[in-house]
Amino acid sequence: MFNKNKEIKKACKEELLDEAQKVYNVNNKELENLLNTYIDNIEDNRKILNLKCDEVIEECSK
């Protein structure tokens, strides 16, 4: 009986670890997507600022 309980506990622990790994993978992927979006937004903002600066420089040069 003792070994049976030990096996059950081990199986439960492994299943919980598997579930935790799945949640971690999903959260990790979501975080990765969020960071990529953030980086893309920074790049877009940089491009917009560069265009605006070019416009201002062009106007000032007239």
N, C-alpha and C positions, 0 to 999 in steps of 0.2 A: 504494500500500500504506500509506503514511504517513497519508493522509487517512482511509483505512478504519479504521486503528487509532484514530485520533483520534475518529472517529464512534462506534466501539465504546466507547471510554472515556467519551465524553460520555453515551451511552445508559445505561451502567452507573451513572454518577454520578447521572443523573436518577432512575433506578430506586431507587438507594440513598436518595436524598433523599426520594422518595415514601414509601418504607418507613419511614424515620425520622419523617416527618411523621405517618404512621398511628400509630406507636408513641407519639409525643408526644401526639397527640390522645386516645388511649386513656388514657395515664397522666394527662393533664390532666383528663379526665372523671372518672377514679377519684379523683383528688385533690379535685376539686370536690365529688363525692359524699361523700367522707370529711369535708371541711370542713362541708358542710351537716349531716351527721349529728352532728358535734361541736357545732355551733351549736344544733341541735335539742335535744341532750342538756343543754346549758347552760341553755336556756330551760326545759326540763322540771325541772331541778334548782332553778332559781329559783322556779318555781311551787310545788314541793314545800316549799321553805324558807319561802316566804311563807305557805303553809297552816299549817306547823308554828309559825311565829311567831304567827300569828293565834290558834292553839289555846293557846299559852302565854300570850299577852296575855289571852285570855278567861278562862283558869284563874286568872291572877293578879288579875283584876278581881273575882272572886267573893268 
